Amino acid sequence: MTRTVLVVDDKEMMRDSVGSTLTRAGFSVRTANDARSALAEITTRRPDCVVTDHNMPGMTGLELATQINQHDDELPVILMTAYGSIEIAVQAMKNGAYDFITKPFEGDELIISVKRAIQHASLVRENAILKAGTGEPEQRCGLDRLVGESDAMRKVREQVRAVASSHGTVLITGESGVGKEVVARAVHDLSPRAHNPFLAVNCAALNESLLESELFGHEKGAFTGADKLRKGRFELANDGSLLLDEVSEVSPQIQAKLLRVLQERAFERVGSSTTIGVDVRILATSNRDLPHAASMGEFRQDLFYRLNVLPITIPPLRERAGDVGVLSQYFVDQIARRDGRRAMSFDDDAKRLLEQYSWPGNVRELQNICERAVVLSDAKSTIIHASLVEPWLMSARPTPKATPLRAASIAGEAHAHSFAEAKPVLQASPMHGSNGIVHKAVEHAQPGDRTLADIERETIVATLQRFNGHRQKTAKALGIGVRTLGLKLKKWKEESLVSQSL
């Protein structure tokens, strides 16, 4: 990722010289000819570092450093001046500057100072994230985000309370979009580790080598591009909690390493033979049927048993319809406060539409629709009408209760993520839209005709064809991992259920 430096100097020649030096070093450079222009630039597009002259008309570099520090104390400022003195240097540091260099200076001196400043700011941000939230767990998050009045949601809250005080591994399962990470965070915030780090890794988003480095870290020179030692998430989360999001998507090699960490509470960084011991509580999530995956050899049984110590299953939103009204108002209140709008609510017709819908994308889809409704409603209005909600639902009429078929829920989630693609054309027919494939398959399936496995296969194949065989786009649209998609296609090819060209 290219880092951006804002160069502030009232002399054009100096701006060009410093800018050219930093550009050659690989930085993206923006410039300002005075301090006030710099403040406006920072407000519009925050840079990663500011390099400013001290002696400028209007507002000096010291004064600029003070202003920046008051509004963003994580943004490093480096002062340049031809009038170097100990007094100015001391005052610069007091005013929040990170470093101080005296003109004339070598280009390397400036580059090293900028690199150090950006690295320091990154460490400060990382440390702040790890130590974020020093209040009582109930005040920070706890159960306050587990919204719902249904019996199913009350049971989830009871399970969270019950497992929070333990140090055992928690496995949270449920369809995509039900709020598994929110539950994981609540477990951490109510636990004895609440004041220690809570880190998360999306196991489905990284390939094997990147995930290994992300989890366990690496030594300098361990592989091409490893130019410095990097601590992994297990090491950074020591004494805290680590969330392995969608753990079912990790490769067999990483599964073996995870098993060892769970058994021995120890690991080695990539490229190192030194064993590092850690005390980390593991929280894992999965939207797959892990017992079935383990029985089919798609997931290690021994790892499943290690993960499934304290299980929590979150029911889909369609099975707790009584929560839709409470959740929708909760989201609308949050979004209105965030955007500085007056309190808003749904009218009765809109509420009926929301409550009758089957929510294949679960809570995430409901949250997305609430955001659209608030953002797209009239700025002066406090009521959200049904006409503003209906176009975003996948059917203009109540949909049948969804089957346990994984494809139905994940295709719905894909719709929930596609704000740019969603259009009122979804009203045209309940069998059309981003979930049309699934609805058609369910519509034409007769009892005894085809199994759910048949419908799942046809849904995945149709989606793959829609993306011209592009597996990554297909997996993203369906909400599953590329590896999971590959395993399914391989199995179906071996059984001659799909074309070998897929």
C-alpha positions, -999 to +999 in steps of 0.1 A: +000+000+000+014+034-010+017+059+019+008+095+013+029+125+026+016+160+027+044+186+021+037+221+034+060+250+025+054+285+012+083+282-012+075+263-044+111+253-051+113+236-016+079+219-021+091+205-055+125+194-041+110+176-010+082+162-031+105+147-057+127+131-030+097+114-014+082+104-047+114+086-057+113+068-024+079+054-033+056+078-015+025+095-029+030+132-024+005+161-020+014+197-013+001+228+004+016+263+003+005+274+038-007+259+071-043+267+066-044+250+032-027+221+048-054+218+075-081+219+048-063+192+029-060+170+060-097+173+067-106+163+032-081+135+026-060+124+056-024+117+047-001+092+065+025+119+074+029+157+072+063+173+064+061+211+071+084+240+070+086+259+103+091+295+092+059+303+072+038+334+071+004+334+089+007+302+108+041+286+116+050+250+114+049+247+152+014+261+153+004+238+125+018+208+145-003+219+175-035+222+155-029+187+139-021+172+173-053+185+188-075+170+161-056+139+152-028+129+176-020+098+155-010+118+124+028+123+126+043+157+118+079+164+108+093+199+110+118+214+086+137+246+094+168+265+085+168+280+120+176+249+140+181+253+177+175+231+208+147+254+219+128+251+187+133+213+187+120+209+222+091+232+215+083+212+183+081+179+203+059+196+230+036+208+202+031+172+190+057+170+162+072+135+157+106+147+144+127+178+136+152+181+108+174+211+100+180+225+065+200+217+045+195+180+049+202+149+028+173+132+010+180+099+029+177+117+062+142+129+053+131+095+039+143+077+070+125+102+092+092+098+072+094+060+073+100+060+110+071+084+116+047+063+096+058+031+112+055+046+147+019+059+138+010+024+127+023+009+159+003+034+179-029+027+161-023-011+164-017-007+201-048+014+205-069-012+188-055-040+209-061-020+241-093-003+230-121-001+256-111+001+292-145+005+307-167-023+321-174-051+296-212-045+298-207-009+289-184-015+259-205-041+242-215-071+263-250-081+255-263-047+243-258-055+206-275-089+209-309-074+201-341-094+201-370-105+223-376-139+208-371-171+229-343-181+205-324-148+211-329-150+249-314-185+248-284-171+228-279-144+255-281-170+282-255-192+265-232-162+261-234-154+298-228-191+306-196-195+285-181-161+290-165-168+324-148-199+310-115-201+292-128-229+269-129-227+231-163-215+218-177-226+184-204-202+170-224-216+141-252-202+120-260-190+085-241-161+070-253-128+083-269-139+116-243-121+137-218-147+147-190-121+151-212-099+173-218-129+196-180-137+197-174-101+207-200-103+235-184-135+248-150-117+250-164-085+265-181-105+293-151-126+300-121-122+324-101-113+293-122-083+285-095-057+290-070-076+269-068-078+231-097-091+209-084-099+174-102-115+144-090-132+113-113-139+083-100-174+074-120-174+041-105-141+028-068-152+027-049-179+008-030-205+027+004-188+028-010-154+038-032-169+064-003-189+079+017-156+082-013-137+095-019-163+122+016-172+133+038-144+121+071-147+102+108-141+107+127-116+086+138-133+053+114-162+058+101-157+022+103-131-006+091-098+007+095-107+044+118-077+050+112-076+087+100-097+116+062-097+120+042-110+149+011-131+141-024-128+155-018-156+181+011-137+195-006-103+194-037-117+211-018-132+240-038-130+272-069-121+251-092-137+226-087-146+189-117-150+166-111-175+137-140-163+114-152-190+090-127-215+103-142-242+081-125-226+051-089-232+062-067-257+043-057-291+058-022-278+064-034-249+085-059-271+102-030-293+115-012-262+128-044-249+145-048-283+162-014-281+176-019-246+190-051-257+206-035-287+221-001-273+232-008-235+233+025-231+213+036-224+177+066-213+156+067-183+134+071-190+097+109-194+091+117-200+128+124-230+149+118-212+182+086-223+199+065-195+214+040-202+241+007-182+242-024-179+264-051-172+239-088-180+241-101-193+207-135-182+194-144-198+160-173-193+137-187-213+108-216-212+084-211-248+074-224-280+089-190-289+105-200-324+118-210-333+082-179-317+068-158-337+093-176-370+084-170-363+047-133-357+053-135-320+044-125-309+079-104-326+105-125-345+130-099-340+158-099-302+151-137-301+151-138-318+186-112-293+198-132-264+186-166-277+196-160-274+233-186-247+241-210-245+211-235-217+204-259-219+175-275-187+163-309-193+146-316-176+113-338-144+113-367-163+096-369-185+127-372-155+151-396-133+131-406-115+163-371-099+164-375-082+130-393-051+143-370-046+173-339-051+151-351-028+123-358+000+148-325-005+165-306-002+132-326+029+121-319+046+154-282+038+151-279+051+115-300+082+121-277+091+151-246+085+130-258+107+102-271+134+125-308+129+115-339+131+136-354+099+151-371+078+124-395+049+123-412+026+098-449+031+090-473+001+096-472-011+060-434-011+060-434-030+092-457-056+078-435-060+047-404-065+069-421-089+092-435-111+064-402-113+045-381-145+050-347-127+052-324-152+034-295-127+041-305-126+078-296-097+101-270-083+077-296-080+049-320-063+073-293-039+084-284-030+048-321-023+040-325-001+071-294+019+060-308+024+025-342+034+039-327+061+061-302+074+036-327+075+007-356+090+026-364+127+025-341+146+048-371+163+066-391+131+070-392+110+102-413+082+087-400+054+064-428+043+041-434+009+026-427+023-009-391+029+001-386-006+015-404-028-010-380-024-040-351-037-019-368-069-009-362-099-032-399-105-037-428-081-036-448-107-017-440-128+013-415-155+004-420-191+016-400-201+047-365-209+035-352-245+035-321-255+053-304-254+020-271-234+024-274-221-012-307-203-005-293-183+024-260-175+008-275-163-024-297-141-004-267-127+014-251-119-020-282-098-028-278-080+005-242-070-004-251-058-039-264-023-033-250-010-065-267-038-085-300-038-067-328-021-087-366-018-084-368-044-112-368-069-083-405-061-080-413-075-114-416-111-103-409-131-072-389-155-093-364-128-106-336-109-090-302-119-076-319-148-059-339-159-090-319-190-095-327-204-061-364-194-062-368-210-096-351-242-084-373-244-053-404-235-073-400-263-098-389-289-073-416-314-065-417-338-035-397-369-044-385-352-076-351-337-066-332-335-034-319-304-017-284-315-028-297-314-065-310-279-060-277-268-043-257-282-072-279-266-099-277-232-080-239-233-078-235-244-115-259-217-127-241-190-107-207-203-121-221-200-156-234-165-149-198-155-141-184-174-171-166-199-150-148-174-127-146-192-094-136-163-072-166-142-084-189-172-080-177-179-045-181-143-035-216-141-049-227-172-030-209-162+002-187-193+003-150-199+002-132-206-032-118-238-017-153-250-007-165-243-042-136-262-056-142-292-034-178-294-044-171-292-081-144-318-078-168-342-060-195-336-086-171-341-115-159-375-100-196-385-097-202-373-133-229-349-120-215-318-137-195-311-168-158-317-166-152-283-182-165-264-152 
